[in-house]
Amino acid sequence: MTSSPQAKPEGLKLVVIMPALNEEPTVADTIRQIPRRIDGIGPIEVLVIDDGSTDATAGQARAAGATVVSHSRRQGVGAAFKTGLAAALEMGADIIANIDADGQFDPQTLPALVAAVISGQADFATASRFADPALTPEMPAVKLRGNQIMSRLISRMIGQRFYDVSCGMRCYNRRAAMNLNTIGAFTYTQEVFLNLAYKRLRMVEVPIKVHGRRKHGTSRVAGNVFKYAFNAMGIIFRCYRDYRPMRFFGRLAAGVWGDAGSGGCSGYSHRSGEDHAQSRPGRPRHTRSLVARSGLVGSLRSPPRPDRLLWEHWP
């Protein structure tokens, strides 16, 4: 059983973090629509992480009343999220929410996510575009299908069913935030589920209605579905390797031995009752398979992370 945030006389402090890259047309309006009064919450602050924007995103955010932290160059939404999480904790946040700056999400729905956390129902609440079929937004069929496949994969890996693991509006209590140690610079959304689930923190999904398309421009993360899937899968595999190493390497080894067992490395065939050394057509195939798997492991470089809570108690 995890503990819920302890109430303060002045109310819990909420910091809303907002990664942004060249969102000048929408960032200020998004900030202004964030509720300034939420039941059970005291002070509310908005923190924009400017991920190397080349337009007036930072200036618009400051003019709308947000605190801005800027990257000197573009690092990716995953890196921006990590910067925002660390900064929000330093600001003394009891509750942290994140929302995209592109105008697709309605900030007025944030209280529903916050309520799920401060009530003690969960340590982490994520908005869901697909949990309620009636709220499914309009989007290209390939993106909808990609979201469904990714959600099934993550659900299977963590043993809990979720319908949307790529949504950019979420809420965390301080305990969940302090136990998050994401490694992906490209994105963070799927990794958060693995990270928190393997530490046995409680997670819930809250159905909300969102705009299926951006108001301006195209997505910097999911603009190319296939590139997004490739990069996201690399992050997922790294996280799975670190938290479930026996399963990860066991399946990898099973694949290698499967190749060997199928004769891929023997390089010999039976002809007229005798073994004749051939040019070993099977060995290159096995070698290529082994090299490919070794390359996968070698490319998944990151410090090992323990399957335990980093922080057991509230500071």
C-alpha positions as CSV (number, residue, x, y, z in Angstrom):
1,M,0.0,0.0,0.0
2,T,1.4,3.4,-1.0
3,S,0.7,6.6,1.0
4,S,-1.2,9.5,-0.4
5,P,0.2,13.1,-0.3
6,Q,-0.1,14.6,3.1
7,A,-2.3,17.7,3.2
8,K,-0.7,21.0,4.0
9,P,-2.5,23.9,5.7
10,E,-2.1,26.0,2.5
11,G,-2.9,23.1,0.2
12,L,-0.7,20.9,-1.9
13,K,1.5,22.7,-4.5
14,L,0.8,21.8,-8.1
15,V,3.4,22.4,-10.8
16,V,2.2,22.0,-14.4
17,I,5.2,21.3,-16.7
18,M,4.8,21.9,-20.4
19,P,7.5,20.8,-22.9
20,A,7.5,23.1,-25.9
21,L,9.3,23.4,-29.2
22,N,8.4,26.2,-31.6
23,E,4.8,26.5,-30.1
24,E,4.6,30.3,-30.3
25,P,1.0,30.2,-31.7
26,T,-0.5,28.1,-28.9
27,V,1.7,28.1,-25.8
28,A,0.3,31.3,-24.3
29,D,-3.3,30.3,-24.8
30,T,-2.7,26.9,-23.3
31,I,-1.0,28.4,-20.2
32,R,-3.9,30.9,-19.7
33,Q,-6.5,28.1,-19.8
34,I,-4.9,26.1,-17.0
35,P,-7.2,26.3,-13.9
36,R,-5.9,28.5,-11.1
37,R,-8.1,26.8,-8.5
38,I,-8.5,23.1,-8.1
39,D,-10.1,21.3,-5.1
40,G,-7.4,20.1,-2.7
41,I,-4.7,22.1,-4.3
42,G,-3.1,25.3,-3.1
43,P,-0.6,27.2,-5.2
44,I,-0.4,26.4,-8.9
45,E,2.6,27.2,-11.0
46,V,3.3,26.6,-14.7
47,L,6.7,25.6,-15.9
48,V,7.5,25.6,-19.6
49,I,10.5,23.8,-20.9
50,D,11.6,25.4,-24.1
51,D,13.5,22.7,-26.0
52,G,15.7,24.9,-28.2
53,S,12.8,26.8,-29.9
54,T,13.8,29.2,-32.7
55,D,10.6,31.3,-32.4
56,A,9.1,33.3,-29.6
57,T,7.9,30.4,-27.6
58,A,9.8,31.3,-24.5
59,G,8.8,35.0,-24.6
60,Q,5.1,34.1,-25.1
61,A,5.2,31.7,-22.2
62,R,6.8,34.3,-19.9
63,A,4.2,36.9,-20.9
64,A,1.4,34.4,-20.0
65,G,2.9,34.0,-16.5
66,A,4.9,30.8,-16.8
67,T,8.4,30.1,-15.5
68,V,10.6,29.1,-18.4
69,V,13.6,26.8,-18.5
70,S,15.3,26.7,-21.9
71,H,17.6,24.2,-23.5
72,S,20.3,25.8,-25.6
73,R,19.6,23.3,-28.4
74,R,16.9,20.8,-29.2
75,Q,17.2,17.6,-27.1
76,G,13.9,15.9,-27.6
77,V,10.6,15.9,-25.7
78,G,11.9,13.1,-23.4
79,A,14.8,15.2,-22.3
80,A,12.5,18.2,-21.9
81,F,10.2,16.2,-19.7
82,K,13.1,15.0,-17.6
83,T,14.3,18.6,-17.2
84,G,10.8,19.7,-16.2
85,L,10.4,16.9,-13.7
86,A,13.6,17.8,-11.9
87,A,12.8,21.5,-11.9
88,A,9.3,21.0,-10.6
89,L,10.7,18.9,-7.7
90,E,13.2,21.6,-6.9
91,M,10.3,24.1,-6.9
92,G,8.7,22.0,-4.1
93,A,5.9,20.5,-6.0
94,D,3.7,18.0,-4.2
95,I,1.8,17.2,-7.4
96,I,3.1,17.4,-10.9
97,A,1.1,17.5,-14.1
98,N,2.3,17.7,-17.6
99,I,0.5,18.8,-20.7
100,D,1.5,19.5,-24.3
101,A,1.8,23.0,-25.5
102,D,0.2,22.4,-28.9
103,G,-3.4,23.0,-28.0
104,Q,-4.6,19.5,-28.5
105,F,-5.5,19.0,-24.8
106,D,-8.1,21.0,-22.9
107,P,-6.4,22.3,-19.7
108,Q,-9.8,22.5,-18.0
109,T,-9.7,18.7,-17.8
110,L,-6.6,18.7,-15.6
111,P,-8.6,18.6,-12.3
112,A,-9.9,15.1,-13.2
113,L,-6.4,13.8,-13.3
114,V,-5.3,15.7,-10.2
115,A,-8.4,14.3,-8.3
116,A,-7.4,10.7,-9.0
117,V,-4.0,11.3,-7.5
118,I,-4.7,13.5,-4.4
119,S,-7.6,11.2,-3.4
120,G,-5.1,8.4,-2.9
121,Q,-6.6,6.4,-5.7
122,A,-3.3,6.3,-7.7
123,D,0.3,7.6,-7.7
124,F,0.1,8.3,-11.4
125,A,-3.0,9.2,-13.5
126,T,-2.9,9.4,-17.3
127,A,-5.4,10.9,-19.6
128,S,-6.8,8.4,-22.1
129,R,-8.1,9.2,-25.6
130,F,-9.2,5.7,-26.3
131,A,-10.5,4.2,-23.0
132,D,-14.0,5.4,-23.9
133,P,-14.8,4.7,-27.5
134,A,-17.2,7.6,-27.6
135,L,-14.3,10.0,-26.9
136,T,-11.9,8.7,-29.6
137,P,-10.6,11.7,-31.5
138,E,-10.4,12.0,-35.3
139,M,-6.9,11.0,-36.4
140,P,-5.2,9.2,-39.4
141,A,-6.0,5.5,-39.4
142,V,-2.3,4.6,-39.3
143,K,-1.8,6.7,-36.1
144,L,-4.8,5.2,-34.4
145,R,-3.7,1.6,-35.3
146,G,-0.2,2.4,-34.1
147,N,-1.5,3.7,-30.7
148,Q,-3.6,0.5,-30.3
149,I,-0.6,-1.8,-31.0
150,M,1.7,0.2,-28.7
151,S,-0.9,0.1,-25.9
152,R,-1.4,-3.6,-26.2
153,L,2.4,-4.2,-26.1
154,I,2.9,-2.0,-23.0
155,S,-0.1,-3.5,-21.3
156,R,1.2,-7.0,-21.8
157,M,4.7,-6.0,-20.5
158,I,3.3,-4.6,-17.3
159,G,0.3,-6.9,-16.7
160,Q,-2.3,-4.1,-16.5
161,R,-4.6,-3.1,-19.4
162,F,-4.2,0.5,-20.7
163,Y,-5.8,1.9,-23.8
164,D,-3.6,4.9,-24.3
165,V,0.1,4.8,-23.4
166,S,1.2,7.8,-25.6
167,C,-0.9,10.6,-24.2
168,G,0.8,13.8,-23.3
169,M,-1.3,14.8,-20.3
170,R,-0.7,13.2,-17.0
171,C,-0.4,13.7,-13.2
172,Y,2.0,12.4,-10.7
173,N,2.3,12.6,-6.9
174,R,5.7,13.5,-5.5
175,R,6.5,9.9,-4.7
176,A,6.0,8.8,-8.3
177,A,7.9,11.7,-9.7
178,M,10.9,11.0,-7.4
179,N,11.0,7.4,-8.5
180,L,10.9,8.2,-12.2
181,N,14.3,7.9,-13.9
182,T,13.6,7.9,-17.6
183,I,16.4,7.6,-20.1
184,G,14.8,8.3,-23.4
185,A,15.5,11.7,-25.0
186,F,13.2,11.2,-28.0
187,T,10.0,10.5,-25.9
188,Y,9.0,9.5,-22.4
189,T,5.4,8.4,-22.6
190,Q,5.6,4.6,-22.8
191,E,8.7,4.4,-20.6
192,V,6.9,6.0,-17.7
193,F,4.4,3.1,-17.6
194,L,7.3,0.5,-17.4
195,N,9.2,2.5,-15.0
196,L,6.4,3.0,-12.5
197,A,4.8,-0.4,-13.0
198,Y,8.0,-2.3,-12.3
199,K,8.3,-0.3,-9.0
200,R,4.7,-1.4,-8.2
201,L,3.3,2.1,-8.0
202,R,-0.4,2.5,-8.7
203,M,-1.6,3.8,-12.1
204,V,-5.0,4.7,-13.4
205,E,-6.4,5.9,-16.8
206,V,-8.9,8.8,-17.0
207,P,-10.9,9.1,-20.2
208,I,-10.9,12.6,-21.7
209,K,-11.8,14.2,-25.0
210,V,-9.0,15.8,-27.0
211,H,-8.5,17.3,-30.4
212,G,-7.2,14.7,-32.7
213,R,-5.1,17.1,-34.7
214,R,-2.8,20.0,-33.8
215,K,-4.1,23.6,-34.3
216,H,-0.9,24.6,-35.9
217,G,1.9,22.8,-37.7
218,T,2.8,19.1,-37.4
219,S,4.0,17.0,-34.5
220,R,7.7,17.1,-33.9
221,V,7.6,13.6,-32.3
222,A,4.9,11.6,-34.1
223,G,4.9,13.3,-37.4
224,N,6.4,10.2,-39.0
225,V,4.7,7.2,-37.5
226,F,7.4,4.7,-38.5
227,K,10.2,6.8,-37.2
228,Y,8.3,7.3,-34.0
229,A,7.7,3.6,-33.6
230,F,11.4,2.7,-34.3
231,N,12.7,5.2,-31.7
232,A,10.1,4.4,-29.1
233,M,10.7,0.7,-29.4
234,G,14.4,1.3,-28.7
235,I,13.5,3.1,-25.5
236,I,11.1,0.4,-24.5
237,F,13.6,-2.4,-25.0
238,R,16.2,-0.6,-23.0
239,C,13.8,-0.2,-20.1
240,Y,12.6,-3.8,-20.3
241,R,16.2,-5.0,-20.4
242,D,17.1,-3.1,-17.2
243,Y,14.0,-4.1,-15.2
244,R,13.5,-7.7,-16.5
245,P,17.1,-8.8,-17.5
246,M,16.4,-12.5,-17.1
247,R,13.4,-12.4,-19.5
248,F,15.1,-10.1,-21.9
249,F,18.4,-12.0,-22.3
250,G,16.7,-15.3,-21.9
251,R,14.5,-14.7,-24.9
252,L,17.5,-13.3,-26.8
253,A,19.5,-16.5,-26.0
254,A,16.6,-18.6,-27.0
255,G,16.6,-17.0,-30.4
256,V,20.3,-17.6,-30.8
257,W,20.0,-21.2,-29.8
258,G,17.0,-21.6,-32.0
259,D,19.1,-20.6,-35.0
260,A,21.9,-23.0,-33.9
261,G,19.4,-25.8,-33.4
262,S,17.9,-25.4,-36.8
263,G,21.3,-26.2,-38.4
264,G,22.1,-22.6,-39.1
265,C,25.7,-23.0,-37.8
266,S,26.6,-26.5,-38.7
267,G,27.7,-25.7,-42.3
268,Y,27.5,-29.4,-43.2
269,S,25.1,-31.4,-45.2
270,H,24.6,-35.1,-45.8
271,R,25.3,-36.2,-49.3
272,S,25.6,-39.9,-50.4
273,G,25.8,-40.9,-46.8
274,E,28.9,-38.8,-46.1
275,D,29.5,-35.4,-44.5
276,H,30.9,-33.0,-46.9
277,A,32.2,-29.6,-45.8
278,Q,30.6,-27.0,-48.0
279,S,31.1,-23.3,-48.3
280,R,29.0,-23.1,-45.0
281,P,26.0,-21.3,-46.4
282,G,24.3,-21.7,-43.0
283,R,27.1,-20.1,-40.9
284,P,26.8,-16.6,-42.4
285,R,23.1,-16.7,-41.7
286,H,23.7,-17.6,-38.1
287,T,26.5,-15.2,-37.8
288,R,24.4,-12.4,-39.2
289,S,21.6,-13.3,-36.7
290,L,24.1,-13.3,-33.8
291,V,25.7,-10.1,-34.8
292,A,22.3,-8.5,-35.2
293,R,21.2,-9.5,-31.7
294,S,24.6,-8.5,-30.2
295,G,24.2,-5.2,-31.9
296,L,20.8,-4.7,-30.4
297,V,22.2,-5.3,-26.9
298,G,25.2,-3.2,-27.6
299,S,23.1,-0.3,-28.8
300,L,21.0,-0.4,-25.7
301,R,23.5,1.3,-23.5
302,S,22.3,2.8,-20.2
303,P,23.2,2.4,-16.5
304,P,21.5,-0.5,-14.8
305,R,18.5,0.5,-12.7
306,P,17.3,-1.4,-9.6
307,D,13.8,-2.9,-9.6
308,R,13.0,-1.1,-6.4
309,L,11.7,2.3,-5.2
310,L,14.3,5.0,-5.1
311,W,12.4,6.8,-2.4
312,E,10.3,4.9,0.1
313,H,8.9,7.9,2.1
314,W,7.8,11.4,1.5
315,P,10.7,13.9,2.1
